[in-house]
Each structure stands twice: as C-alpha cells, then as structure tokens.
Amino acid sequence: MARTQAGDSAMSNVELNCLMRLTDDYLLMTTSKNNAMLFIEKMYKLSQVSNFKFNMKKLKTNFHLNL
C-alpha cells in the first residue's frame, strides 16, 4: 500500500510510548525526549517521598542528560 506525502507527515508527528516493568526495573521506550525526561523527573521525585531508591548509576538514555 502506497502512502501519500500527507500520510507520511502525519505519521512523523505520532508519539510512540511503551513502559515495561520487571520486578524493580523499568524500561521506557519512547519517540519523545520530552516524555522520557518527564518520566525520569517523576520517578526521581517519587523516590524522594517514597520508600525506594532511584539509582542514577543504572539510568541509561540515548541522549545527554544533565542531572
């Protein structure tokens, strides 16, 4: 099936997000750097008021992160 140029530009604006959790590890896959930053910020703030540790040494991103 052929796509039109309008269809291609509409697809480029779609954000994809997938969050997986295994025991105490999280994996967020997203096409949005903003969503990734928001997730990291929320998890870090939650760790400050909850009974768990956010291990910054285990945090991996595919973009530069200033924390």
PDB file of N, CA, C, O and CB in Angstrom:
ATOM      1  N   MET A   1       0.842  -1.183   0.000  1.00  0.00           N
ATOM      2  CA  MET A   1       0.000   0.000   0.000  1.00  0.00           C
ATOM      3  C   MET A   1       0.886   1.245   0.000  1.00  0.00           C
ATOM      4  O   MET A   1       1.759   1.376   0.858  1.00  0.00           O
ATOM      5  CB  MET A   1      -0.957  -0.001   1.222  1.00  0.00           C
ATOM      6  N   ALA A   2       0.683   2.132  -0.919  1.00  0.00           N
ATOM      7  CA  ALA A   2       1.487   3.350  -1.038  1.00  0.00           C
ATOM      8  C   ALA A   2       0.944   4.428  -0.111  1.00  0.00           C
ATOM      9  O   ALA A   2      -0.266   4.581   0.057  1.00  0.00           O
ATOM     10  CB  ALA A   2       1.504   3.855  -2.497  1.00  0.00           C
ATOM     11  N   ARG A   3       1.868   5.166   0.482  1.00  0.00           N
ATOM     12  CA  ARG A   3       1.464   6.285   1.333  1.00  0.00           C
ATOM     13  C   ARG A   3       1.596   7.578   0.560  1.00  0.00           C
ATOM     14  O   ARG A   3       2.455   7.721  -0.310  1.00  0.00           O
ATOM     15  CB  ARG A   3       2.309   6.338   2.624  1.00  0.00           C
ATOM     16  N   THR A   4       0.756   8.489   0.884  1.00  0.00           N
ATOM     17  CA  THR A   4       0.865   9.824   0.294  1.00  0.00           C
ATOM     18  C   THR A   4       1.812  10.647   1.145  1.00  0.00           C
ATOM     19  O   THR A   4       2.138  10.265   2.269  1.00  0.00           O
ATOM     20  CB  THR A   4      -0.530  10.516   0.185  1.00  0.00           C
ATOM     21  N   GLN A   5       2.246  11.754   0.622  1.00  0.00           N
ATOM     22  CA  GLN A   5       3.125  12.621   1.404  1.00  0.00           C
ATOM     23  C   GLN A   5       2.419  13.128   2.646  1.00  0.00           C
ATOM     24  O   GLN A   5       3.043  13.272   3.697  1.00  0.00           O
ATOM     25  CB  GLN A   5       3.611  13.797   0.560  1.00  0.00           C
ATOM     26  N   ALA A   6       1.143  13.398   2.544  1.00  0.00           N
ATOM     27  CA  ALA A   6       0.372  13.859   3.704  1.00  0.00           C
ATOM     28  C   ALA A   6       0.344  12.772   4.771  1.00  0.00           C
ATOM     29  O   ALA A   6       0.450  13.067   5.961  1.00  0.00           O
ATOM     30  CB  ALA A   6      -1.072  14.248   3.290  1.00  0.00           C
ATOM     31  N   GLY A   7       0.203  11.522   4.354  1.00  0.00           N
ATOM     32  CA  GLY A   7       0.203  10.415   5.300  1.00  0.00           C
ATOM     33  C   GLY A   7       1.547  10.253   5.984  1.00  0.00           C
ATOM     34  O   GLY A   7       1.609   9.933   7.171  1.00  0.00           O
ATOM     35  N   ASP A   8       2.629  10.474   5.236  1.00  0.00           N
ATOM     36  CA  ASP A   8       3.972  10.377   5.809  1.00  0.00           C
ATOM     37  C   ASP A   8       4.194  11.463   6.852  1.00  0.00           C
ATOM     38  O   ASP A   8       4.766  11.191   7.908  1.00  0.00           O
ATOM     39  CB  ASP A   8       5.037  10.478   4.708  1.00  0.00           C
ATOM     40  N   SER A   9       3.758  12.676   6.580  1.00  0.00           N
ATOM     41  CA  SER A   9       3.960  13.753   7.549  1.00  0.00           C
ATOM     42  C   SER A   9       3.081  13.548   8.779  1.00  0.00           C
ATOM     43  O   SER A   9       3.474  13.920   9.884  1.00  0.00           O
ATOM     44  CB  SER A   9       3.663  15.116   6.907  1.00  0.00           C
ATOM     45  N   ALA A  10       1.908  12.968   8.606  1.00  0.00           N
ATOM     46  CA  ALA A  10       1.040  12.687   9.759  1.00  0.00           C
ATOM     47  C   ALA A  10       1.679  11.625  10.643  1.00  0.00           C
ATOM     48  O   ALA A  10       1.595  11.707  11.869  1.00  0.00           O
ATOM     49  CB  ALA A  10      -0.367  12.226   9.295  1.00  0.00           C
ATOM     50  N   MET A  11       2.311  10.634  10.038  1.00  0.00           N
ATOM     51  CA  MET A  11       2.966   9.576  10.817  1.00  0.00           C
ATOM     52  C   MET A  11       4.184  10.101  11.566  1.00  0.00           C
ATOM     53  O   MET A  11       4.506   9.584  12.635  1.00  0.00           O
ATOM     54  CB  MET A  11       3.380   8.425   9.903  1.00  0.00           C
ATOM     55  N   SER A  12       4.864  11.106  11.042  1.00  0.00           N
ATOM     56  CA  SER A  12       6.053  11.633  11.707  1.00  0.00           C
ATOM     57  C   SER A  12       5.692  12.394  12.979  1.00  0.00           C
ATOM     58  O   SER A  12       6.567  12.628  13.813  1.00  0.00           O
ATOM     59  CB  SER A  12       6.829  12.541  10.759  1.00  0.00           C
ATOM     60  N   ASN A  13       4.437  12.787  13.151  1.00  0.00           N
ATOM     61  CA  ASN A  13       4.001  13.503  14.339  1.00  0.00           C
ATOM     62  C   ASN A  13       3.466  12.582  15.430  1.00  0.00           C
ATOM     63  O   ASN A  13       3.082  13.050  16.502  1.00  0.00           O
ATOM     64  CB  ASN A  13       2.951  14.502  13.967  1.00  0.00           C
ATOM     65  N   VAL A  14       3.437  11.290  15.169  1.00  0.00           N
ATOM     66  CA  VAL A  14       2.896  10.329  16.130  1.00  0.00           C
ATOM     67  C   VAL A  14       3.952  10.013  17.184  1.00  0.00           C
ATOM     68  O   VAL A  14       5.099   9.719  16.847  1.00  0.00           O
ATOM     69  CB  VAL A  14       2.432   9.030  15.414  1.00  0.00           C
ATOM     70  N   GLU A  15       3.570  10.073  18.457  1.00  0.00           N
ATOM     71  CA  GLU A  15       4.457   9.688  19.551  1.00  0.00           C
ATOM     72  C   GLU A  15       4.156   8.253  19.937  1.00  0.00           C
ATOM     73  O   GLU A  15       2.997   7.879  20.116  1.00  0.00           O
ATOM     74  CB  GLU A  15       4.296  10.637  20.772  1.00  0.00           C
ATOM     75  N   LEU A  16       5.203   7.452  20.065  1.00  0.00           N
ATOM     76  CA  LEU A  16       5.057   6.067  20.497  1.00  0.00           C
ATOM     77  C   LEU A  16       5.700   5.916  21.862  1.00  0.00           C
ATOM     78  O   LEU A  16       6.813   6.392  22.086  1.00  0.00           O
ATOM     79  CB  LEU A  16       5.690   5.084  19.474  1.00  0.00           C
ATOM     80  N   ASN A  17       5.000   5.252  22.778  1.00  0.00           N
ATOM     81  CA  ASN A  17       5.496   5.047  24.140  1.00  0.00           C
ATOM     82  C   ASN A  17       5.212   3.619  24.577  1.00  0.00           C
ATOM     83  O   ASN A  17       4.134   3.085  24.316  1.00  0.00           O
ATOM     84  CB  ASN A  17       4.850   6.055  25.123  1.00  0.00           C
ATOM     85  N   CYS A  18       6.171   3.012  25.235  1.00  0.00           N
ATOM     86  CA  CYS A  18       5.991   1.685  25.797  1.00  0.00           C
ATOM     87  C   CYS A  18       6.742   1.643  27.121  1.00  0.00           C
ATOM     88  O   CYS A  18       7.949   1.883  27.157  1.00  0.00           O
ATOM     89  CB  CYS A  18       6.493   0.569  24.815  1.00  0.00           C
ATOM     90  N   LEU A  19       6.040   1.339  28.210  1.00  0.00           N
ATOM     91  CA  LEU A  19       6.658   1.234  29.524  1.00  0.00           C
ATOM     92  C   LEU A  19       6.527  -0.204  29.987  1.00  0.00           C
ATOM     93  O   LEU A  19       5.430  -0.762  30.021  1.00  0.00           O
ATOM     94  CB  LEU A  19       6.008   2.219  30.547  1.00  0.00           C
ATOM     95  N   MET A  20       7.667  -0.802  30.345  1.00  0.00           N
ATOM     96  CA  MET A  20       7.672  -2.175  30.848  1.00  0.00           C
ATOM     97  C   MET A  20       8.318  -2.184  32.229  1.00  0.00           C
ATOM     98  O   MET A  20       9.229  -1.410  32.521  1.00  0.00           O
ATOM     99  CB  MET A  20       8.428  -3.136  29.870  1.00  0.00           C
ATOM    100  N   ARG A  21       7.817  -3.080  33.061  1.00  0.00           N
ATOM    101  CA  ARG A  21       8.364  -3.207  34.412  1.00  0.00           C
ATOM    102  C   ARG A  21       8.603  -4.678  34.702  1.00  0.00           C
ATOM    103  O   ARG A  21       7.744  -5.520  34.444  1.00  0.00           O
ATOM    104  CB  ARG A  21       7.410  -2.580  35.474  1.00  0.00           C
ATOM    105  N   LEU A  22       9.779  -4.980  35.243  1.00  0.00           N
ATOM    106  CA  LEU A  22      10.108  -6.316  35.693  1.00  0.00           C
ATOM    107  C   LEU A  22      10.672  -6.186  37.095  1.00  0.00           C
ATOM    108  O   LEU A  22      11.775  -5.674  37.290  1.00  0.00           O
ATOM    109  CB  LEU A  22      11.115  -7.023  34.726  1.00  0.00           C
ATOM    110  N   THR A  23       9.917  -6.648  38.053  1.00  0.00           N
ATOM    111  CA  THR A  23      10.257  -6.551  39.481  1.00  0.00           C
ATOM    112  C   THR A  23      10.493  -5.091  39.850  1.00  0.00           C
ATOM    113  O   THR A  23       9.530  -4.345  40.025  1.00  0.00           O
ATOM    114  CB  THR A  23      11.516  -7.410  39.818  1.00  0.00           C
ATOM    115  N   ASP A  24      11.743  -4.664  39.971  1.00  0.00           N
ATOM    116  CA  ASP A  24      12.004  -3.282  40.372  1.00  0.00           C
ATOM    117  C   ASP A  24      12.731  -2.486  39.285  1.00  0.00           C
ATOM    118  O   ASP A  24      13.305  -1.432  39.559  1.00  0.00           O
ATOM    119  CB  ASP A  24      12.822  -3.263  41.652  1.00  0.00           C
ATOM    120  N   ASP A  25      12.702  -2.990  38.064  1.00  0.00           N
ATOM    121  CA  ASP A  25      13.330  -2.287  36.946  1.00  0.00           C
ATOM    122  C   ASP A  25      12.264  -1.814  35.964  1.00  0.00           C
ATOM    123  O   ASP A  25      11.266  -2.495  35.730  1.00  0.00           O
ATOM    124  CB  ASP A  25      14.358  -3.197  36.233  1.00  0.00           C
ATOM    125  N   TYR A  26      12.496  -0.644  35.401  1.00  0.00           N
ATOM    126  CA  TYR A  26      11.588  -0.071  34.410  1.00  0.00           C
ATOM    127  C   TYR A  26      12.337   0.137  33.107  1.00  0.00           C
ATOM    128  O   TYR A  26      13.523   0.467  33.109  1.00  0.00           O
ATOM    129  CB  TYR A  26      10.983   1.265  34.913  1.00  0.00           C
ATOM    130  N   LEU A  27      11.649  -0.054  32.005  1.00  0.00           N
ATOM    131  CA  LEU A  27      12.177   0.251  30.686  1.00  0.00           C
ATOM    132  C   LEU A  27      11.138   1.089  29.966  1.00  0.00           C
ATOM    133  O   LEU A  27      10.025   0.630  29.712  1.00  0.00           O
ATOM    134  CB  LEU A  27      12.523  -1.049  29.885  1.00  0.00           C
ATOM    135  N   LEU A  28      11.507   2.321  29.637  1.00  0.00           N
ATOM    136  CA  LEU A  28      10.629   3.203  28.875  1.00  0.00           C
ATOM    137  C   LEU A  28      11.224   3.366  27.490  1.00  0.00           C
ATOM    138  O   LEU A  28      12.365   3.804  27.336  1.00  0.00           O
ATOM    139  CB  LEU A  28      10.448   4.588  29.580  1.00  0.00           C
ATOM    140  N   MET A  29      10.445   3.013  26.494  1.00  0.00           N
ATOM    141  CA  MET A  29      10.828   3.247  25.098  1.00  0.00           C
ATOM    142  C   MET A  29       9.846   4.273  24.559  1.00  0.00           C
ATOM    143  O   MET A  29       8.632   4.077  24.618  1.00  0.00           O
ATOM    144  CB  MET A  29      10.816   1.906  24.234  1.00  0.00           C
ATOM    145  N   THR A  30      10.374   5.354  24.039  1.00  0.00           N
ATOM    146  CA  THR A  30       9.523   6.433  23.552  1.00  0.00           C
ATOM    147  C   THR A  30      10.190   7.156  22.398  1.00  0.00           C
ATOM    148  O   THR A  30      11.416   7.203  22.306  1.00  0.00           O
ATOM    149  CB  THR A  30       9.200   7.416  24.676  1.00  0.00           C
ATOM    150  N   THR A  31       9.387   7.711  21.534  1.00  0.00           N
ATOM    151  CA  THR A  31       9.899   8.537  20.445  1.00  0.00           C
ATOM    152  C   THR A  31       9.984  10.002  20.864  1.00  0.00           C
ATOM    153  O   THR A  31      10.383  10.855  20.071  1.00  0.00           O
ATOM    154  CB  THR A  31       9.012   8.393  19.204  1.00  0.00           C
ATOM    155  N   SER A  32       9.613  10.293  22.102  1.00  0.00           N
ATOM    156  CA  SER A  32       9.581  11.668  22.593  1.00  0.00           C
ATOM    157  C   SER A  32      10.610  11.874  23.709  1.00  0.00           C
ATOM    158  O   SER A  32      10.499  11.270  24.776  1.00  0.00           O
ATOM    159  CB  SER A  32       8.172  12.024  23.097  1.00  0.00           C
ATOM    160  N   LYS A  33      11.593  12.714  23.466  1.00  0.00           N
ATOM    161  CA  LYS A  33      12.572  13.036  24.507  1.00  0.00           C
ATOM    162  C   LYS A  33      11.875  13.695  25.691  1.00  0.00           C
ATOM    163  O   LYS A  33      12.254  13.463  26.839  1.00  0.00           O
ATOM    164  CB  LYS A  33      13.683  13.961  23.951  1.00  0.00           C
ATOM    165  N   ASN A  34      10.853  14.520  25.423  1.00  0.00           N
ATOM    166  CA  ASN A  34      10.103  15.183  26.482  1.00  0.00           C
ATOM    167  C   ASN A  34       9.432  14.154  27.402  1.00  0.00           C
ATOM    168  O   ASN A  34       9.464  14.304  28.623  1.00  0.00           O
ATOM    169  CB  ASN A  34       9.051  16.127  25.877  1.00  0.00           C
ATOM    170  N   ASN A  35       8.825  13.114  26.823  1.00  0.00           N
ATOM    171  CA  ASN A  35       8.199  12.068  27.638  1.00  0.00           C
ATOM    172  C   ASN A  35       9.232  11.338  28.479  1.00  0.00           C
ATOM    173  O   ASN A  35       8.969  11.011  29.636  1.00  0.00           O
ATOM    174  CB  ASN A  35       7.451  11.070  26.750  1.00  0.00           C
ATOM    175  N   ALA A  36      10.397  11.081  27.916  1.00  0.00           N
ATOM    176  CA  ALA A  36      11.461  10.409  28.659  1.00  0.00           C
ATOM    177  C   ALA A  36      11.918  11.266  29.841  1.00  0.00           C
ATOM    178  O   ALA A  36      12.077  10.764  30.954  1.00  0.00           O
ATOM    179  CB  ALA A  36      12.653  10.099  27.732  1.00  0.00           C
ATOM    180  N   MET A  37      12.126  12.551  29.594  1.00  0.00           N
ATOM    181  CA  MET A  37      12.547  13.462  30.664  1.00  0.00           C
ATOM    182  C   MET A  37      11.485  13.571  31.749  1.00  0.00           C
ATOM    183  O   MET A  37      11.811  13.591  32.936  1.00  0.00           O
ATOM    184  CB  MET A  37      12.851  14.850  30.096  1.00  0.00           C
ATOM    185  N   LEU A  38      10.228  13.640  31.356  1.00  0.00           N
ATOM    186  CA  LEU A  38       9.133  13.720  32.315  1.00  0.00           C
ATOM    187  C   LEU A  38       9.084  12.456  33.171  1.00  0.00           C
ATOM    188  O   LEU A  38       8.890  12.541  34.383  1.00  0.00           O
ATOM    189  CB  LEU A  38       7.792  13.931  31.589  1.00  0.00           C
ATOM    190  N   PHE A  39       9.257  11.291  32.559  1.00  0.00           N
ATOM    191  CA  PHE A  39       9.252  10.029  33.293  1.00  0.00           C
ATOM    192  C   PHE A  39      10.401   9.987  34.311  1.00  0.00           C
ATOM    193  O   PHE A  39      10.195   9.606  35.463  1.00  0.00           O
ATOM    194  CB  PHE A  39       9.358   8.839  32.315  1.00  0.00           C
ATOM    195  N   ILE A  40      11.592  10.373  33.891  1.00  0.00           N
ATOM    196  CA  ILE A  40      12.753  10.380  34.792  1.00  0.00           C
ATOM    197  C   ILE A  40      12.511  11.332  35.957  1.00  0.00           C
ATOM    198  O   ILE A  40      12.772  10.991  37.110  1.00  0.00           O
ATOM    199  CB  ILE A  40      14.040  10.785  34.029  1.00  0.00           C
ATOM    200  N   GLU A  41      12.017  12.511  35.655  1.00  0.00           N
ATOM    201  CA  GLU A  41      11.742  13.504  36.696  1.00  0.00           C
ATOM    202  C   GLU A  41      10.701  13.000  37.691  1.00  0.00           C
ATOM    203  O   GLU A  41      10.884  13.126  38.902  1.00  0.00           O
ATOM    204  CB  GLU A  41      11.268  14.814  36.065  1.00  0.00           C
ATOM    205  N   LYS A  42       9.611  12.431  37.184  1.00  0.00           N
ATOM    206  CA  LYS A  42       8.543  11.932  38.065  1.00  0.00           C
ATOM    207  C   LYS A  42       9.050  10.786  38.946  1.00  0.00           C
ATOM    208  O   LYS A  42       8.758  10.743  40.141  1.00  0.00           O
ATOM    209  CB  LYS A  42       7.331  11.459  37.227  1.00  0.00           C
ATOM    210  N   MET A  43       9.807   9.862  38.355  1.00  0.00           N
ATOM    211  CA  MET A  43      10.333   8.733  39.129  1.00  0.00           C
ATOM    212  C   MET A  43      11.303   9.215  40.205  1.00  0.00           C
ATOM    213  O   MET A  43      11.276   8.724  41.333  1.00  0.00           O
ATOM    214  CB  MET A  43      11.031   7.724  38.201  1.00  0.00           C
ATOM    215  N   TYR A  44      12.156  10.169  39.856  1.00  0.00           N
ATOM    216  CA  TYR A  44      13.105  10.696  40.830  1.00  0.00           C
ATOM    217  C   TYR A  44      12.377  11.391  41.979  1.00  0.00           C
ATOM    218  O   TYR A  44      12.701  11.167  43.145  1.00  0.00           O
ATOM    219  CB  TYR A  44      14.080  11.668  40.153  1.00  0.00           C
ATOM    220  N   LYS A  45      11.399  12.231  41.657  1.00  0.00           N
ATOM    221  CA  LYS A  45      10.643  12.926  42.707  1.00  0.00           C
ATOM    222  C   LYS A  45       9.861  11.942  43.578  1.00  0.00           C
ATOM    223  O   LYS A  45       9.772  12.115  44.793  1.00  0.00           O
ATOM    224  CB  LYS A  45       9.682  13.948  42.081  1.00  0.00           C
ATOM    225  N   LEU A  46       9.301  10.919  42.957  1.00  0.00           N
ATOM    226  CA  LEU A  46       8.580   9.899  43.713  1.00  0.00           C
ATOM    227  C   LEU A  46       9.513   9.162  44.665  1.00  0.00           C
ATOM    228  O   LEU A  46       9.122   8.824  45.782  1.00  0.00           O
ATOM    229  CB  LEU A  46       7.909   8.906  42.763  1.00  0.00           C
ATOM    230  N   SER A  47      10.734   8.915  44.231  1.00  0.00           N
ATOM    231  CA  SER A  47      11.692   8.218  45.099  1.00  0.00           C
ATOM    232  C   SER A  47      12.060   9.059  46.325  1.00  0.00           C
ATOM    233  O   SER A  47      12.405   8.516  47.375  1.00  0.00           O
ATOM    234  CB  SER A  47      12.962   7.867  44.310  1.00  0.00           C
ATOM    235  N   GLN A  48      11.983  10.370  46.188  1.00  0.00           N
ATOM    236  CA  GLN A  48      12.311  11.258  47.307  1.00  0.00           C
ATOM    237  C   GLN A  48      11.280  11.178  48.428  1.00  0.00           C
ATOM    238  O   GLN A  48      11.624  11.356  49.596  1.00  0.00           O
ATOM    239  CB  GLN A  48      12.422  12.692  46.818  1.00  0.00           C
ATOM    240  N   VAL A  49      10.021  10.914  48.087  1.00  0.00           N
ATOM    241  CA  VAL A  49       8.964  10.889  49.097  1.00  0.00           C
ATOM    242  C   VAL A  49       8.472   9.477  49.411  1.00  0.00           C
ATOM    243  O   VAL A  49       7.634   9.294  50.294  1.00  0.00           O
ATOM    244  CB  VAL A  49       7.803  11.735  48.638  1.00  0.00           C
ATOM    245  N   SER A  50       8.984   8.487  48.697  1.00  0.00           N
ATOM    246  CA  SER A  50       8.558   7.097  48.903  1.00  0.00           C
ATOM    247  C   SER A  50       9.697   6.272  49.474  1.00  0.00           C
ATOM    248  O   SER A  50      10.785   6.777  49.755  1.00  0.00           O
ATOM    249  CB  SER A  50       8.063   6.476  47.584  1.00  0.00           C
ATOM    250  N   ASN A  51       9.417   5.012  49.633  1.00  0.00           N
ATOM    251  CA  ASN A  51      10.391   4.128  50.255  1.00  0.00           C
ATOM    252  C   ASN A  51      11.156   3.315  49.202  1.00  0.00           C
ATOM    253  O   ASN A  51      11.240   2.091  49.304  1.00  0.00           O
ATOM    254  CB  ASN A  51       9.694   3.190  51.244  1.00  0.00           C
ATOM    255  N   PHE A  52      11.710   3.995  48.196  1.00  0.00           N
ATOM    256  CA  PHE A  52      12.568   3.300  47.247  1.00  0.00           C
ATOM    257  C   PHE A  52      13.679   4.230  46.785  1.00  0.00           C
ATOM    258  O   PHE A  52      13.578   5.451  46.902  1.00  0.00           O
ATOM    259  CB  PHE A  52      11.754   2.785  46.043  1.00  0.00           C
ATOM    260  N   LYS A  53      14.741   3.629  46.257  1.00  0.00           N
ATOM    261  CA  LYS A  53      15.897   4.395  45.816  1.00  0.00           C
ATOM    262  C   LYS A  53      15.946   4.430  44.298  1.00  0.00           C
ATOM    263  O   LYS A  53      15.824   3.396  43.641  1.00  0.00           O
ATOM    264  CB  LYS A  53      17.196   3.802  46.384  1.00  0.00           C
ATOM    265  N   PHE A  54      16.122   5.600  43.756  1.00  0.00           N
ATOM    266  CA  PHE A  54      16.307   5.790  42.325  1.00  0.00           C
ATOM    267  C   PHE A  54      17.808   5.769  42.084  1.00  0.00           C
ATOM    268  O   PHE A  54      18.504   6.718  42.445  1.00  0.00           O
ATOM    269  CB  PHE A  54      15.644   7.136  41.812  1.00  0.00           C
ATOM    270  N   ASN A  55      18.313   4.709  41.485  1.00  0.00           N
ATOM    271  CA  ASN A  55      19.749   4.541  41.284  1.00  0.00           C
ATOM    272  C   ASN A  55      20.180   5.222  39.986  1.00  0.00           C
ATOM    273  O   ASN A  55      19.985   4.678  38.899  1.00  0.00           O
ATOM    274  CB  ASN A  55      20.125   3.043  41.260  1.00  0.00           C
ATOM    275  N   MET A  56      20.757   6.396  40.105  1.00  0.00           N
ATOM    276  CA  MET A  56      21.168   7.169  38.937  1.00  0.00           C
ATOM    277  C   MET A  56      22.272   6.472  38.145  1.00  0.00           C
ATOM    278  O   MET A  56      22.421   6.719  36.948  1.00  0.00           O
ATOM    279  CB  MET A  56      21.635   8.547  39.365  1.00  0.00           C
ATOM    280  N   LYS A  57      23.045   5.606  38.796  1.00  0.00           N
ATOM    281  CA  LYS A  57      24.116   4.883  38.099  1.00  0.00           C
ATOM    282  C   LYS A  57      23.566   3.864  37.111  1.00  0.00           C
ATOM    283  O   LYS A  57      24.247   3.508  36.149  1.00  0.00           O
ATOM    284  CB  LYS A  57      25.020   4.183  39.105  1.00  0.00           C
ATOM    285  N   LYS A  58      22.351   3.392  37.333  1.00  0.00           N
ATOM    286  CA  LYS A  58      21.741   2.412  36.437  1.00  0.00           C
ATOM    287  C   LYS A  58      20.926   3.060  35.319  1.00  0.00           C
ATOM    288  O   LYS A  58      20.493   2.378  34.390  1.00  0.00           O
ATOM    289  CB  LYS A  58      20.858   1.477  37.228  1.00  0.00           C
ATOM    290  N   LEU A  59      20.720   4.359  35.405  1.00  0.00           N
ATOM    291  CA  LEU A  59      19.927   5.080  34.419  1.00  0.00           C
ATOM    292  C   LEU A  59      20.681   5.175  33.098  1.00  0.00           C
ATOM    293  O   LEU A  59      21.828   5.620  33.064  1.00  0.00           O
ATOM    294  CB  LEU A  59      19.569   6.483  34.933  1.00  0.00           C
ATOM    295  N   LYS A  60      20.039   4.759  32.016  1.00  0.00           N
ATOM    296  CA  LYS A  60      20.630   4.819  30.678  1.00  0.00           C
ATOM    297  C   LYS A  60      19.671   5.548  29.739  1.00  0.00           C
ATOM    298  O   LYS A  60      18.468   5.285  29.736  1.00  0.00           O
ATOM    299  CB  LYS A  60      20.950   3.387  30.140  1.00  0.00           C
ATOM    300  N   THR A  61      20.215   6.456  28.951  1.00  0.00           N
ATOM    301  CA  THR A  61      19.431   7.156  27.938  1.00  0.00           C
ATOM    302  C   THR A  61      20.225   7.188  26.633  1.00  0.00           C
ATOM    303  O   THR A  61      21.434   6.958  26.632  1.00  0.00           O
ATOM    304  CB  THR A  61      19.070   8.602  28.406  1.00  0.00           C
ATOM    305  N   ASN A  62      19.555   7.468  25.547  1.00  0.00           N
ATOM    306  CA  ASN A  62      20.262   7.629  24.278  1.00  0.00           C
ATOM    307  C   ASN A  62      20.440   9.109  23.932  1.00  0.00           C
ATOM    308  O   ASN A  62      20.634   9.472  22.772  1.00  0.00           O
ATOM    309  CB  ASN A  62      19.506   6.910  23.151  1.00  0.00           C
ATOM    310  N   PHE A  63      20.369   9.955  24.967  1.00  0.00           N
ATOM    311  CA  PHE A  63      20.616  11.381  24.805  1.00  0.00           C
ATOM    312  C   PHE A  63      21.329  11.880  26.047  1.00  0.00           C
ATOM    313  O   PHE A  63      21.254  11.255  27.105  1.00  0.00           O
ATOM    314  CB  PHE A  63      19.292  12.168  24.561  1.00  0.00           C
ATOM    315  N   HIS A  64      22.026  13.017  25.921  1.00  0.00           N
ATOM    316  CA  HIS A  64      22.764  13.591  27.047  1.00  0.00           C
ATOM    317  C   HIS A  64      21.804  14.066  28.125  1.00  0.00           C
ATOM    318  O   HIS A  64      20.794  14.709  27.840  1.00  0.00           O
ATOM    319  CB  HIS A  64      23.653  14.754  26.577  1.00  0.00           C
ATOM    320  N   LEU A  65      22.134  13.740  29.357  1.00  0.00           N
ATOM    321  CA  LEU A  65      21.254  14.045  30.476  1.00  0.00           C
ATOM    322  C   LEU A  65      22.032  14.829  31.524  1.00  0.00           C
ATOM    323  O   LEU A  65      23.049  14.347  32.023  1.00  0.00           O
ATOM    324  CB  LEU A  65      20.660  12.749  31.085  1.00  0.00           C
ATOM    325  N   ASN A  66      21.574  16.022  31.864  1.00  0.00           N
ATOM    326  CA  ASN A  66      22.196  16.836  32.909  1.00  0.00           C
ATOM    327  C   ASN A  66      21.355  16.745  34.172  1.00  0.00           C
ATOM    328  O   ASN A  66      20.290  17.353  34.272  1.00  0.00           O
ATOM    329  CB  ASN A  66      22.348  18.318  32.454  1.00  0.00           C
ATOM    330  N   LEU A  67      21.845  15.983  35.125  1.00  0.00           N
ATOM    331  CA  LEU A  67      21.133  15.878  36.406  1.00  0.00           C
ATOM    332  C   LEU A  67      22.035  16.236  37.548  1.00  0.00           C
ATOM    333  O   LEU A  67      21.610  16.204  38.703  1.00  0.00           O
ATOM    334  CB  LEU A  67      20.578  14.477  36.609  1.00  0.00           C
TER     335      LEU A  67
END
